[in-house]
Amino acid sequence: MRLAGLALLGSAWMEGGLLQSIVAANPSAEASIQQILLAALMFMSASGGMLLAIVGAGL
């Protein structure tokens, strides 16, 4: 369970890098639906990853 949490944290890190590169390409544009969904996916990956990494099988 803890390894799955660390994997989710790793994916959140990669999603954050992708989101940062998308936003840096055109910072003055309004957020698209893809950017909002990617940010939501990053938040869910980071939250779930921290939960699994800290609590582990105690869920």
C-alpha positions in Angstrom: 0.0 0.0 0.0 2.8 2.4 0.8 4.5 1.7 -2.5 1.3 2.5 -4.3 1.2 5.8 -2.4 4.7 6.6 -3.5 3.8 5.7 -7.1 0.9 8.1 -6.9 3.2 10.8 -5.5 5.6 10.2 -8.4 2.8 10.5 -10.9 1.6 13.7 -9.2 5.1 15.1 -9.6 5.1 14.3 -13.3 1.6 15.7 -13.8 2.7 18.9 -12.1 5.7 19.2 -14.4 3.4 18.8 -17.4 0.9 21.3 -16.1 3.7 23.8 -15.4 5.0 23.4 -19.0 1.6 23.9 -20.5 0.9 27.0 -18.4 4.4 28.4 -19.1 3.8 28.1 -22.9 0.9 30.6 -22.7 0.6 32.2 -19.3 -1.9 34.9 -20.3 -4.5 32.5 -21.7 -7.6 31.4 -19.8 -7.4 27.9 -18.3 -8.8 25.3 -20.7 -10.9 22.3 -19.6 -7.8 20.0 -20.1 -5.7 22.1 -17.8 -8.4 22.1 -15.1 -8.8 18.3 -15.4 -5.1 17.8 -15.3 -4.9 20.0 -12.1 -7.7 18.0 -10.6 -5.9 14.7 -11.4 -2.7 16.1 -9.9 -4.6 17.0 -6.7 -6.2 13.6 -6.4 -2.9 11.8 -7.1 -1.1 13.9 -4.5 -3.8 13.5 -1.9 -4.3 9.8 -2.4 -0.5 9.3 -2.5 0.1 11.0 0.8 -2.8 9.2 2.4 -1.5 5.8 1.2 2.1 6.6 2.0 1.4 7.8 5.6 -1.4 5.5 6.7 -0.7 2.5 4.5 -2.7 -0.6 5.1 -4.4 1.0 8.2 -7.1 2.4 6.0 
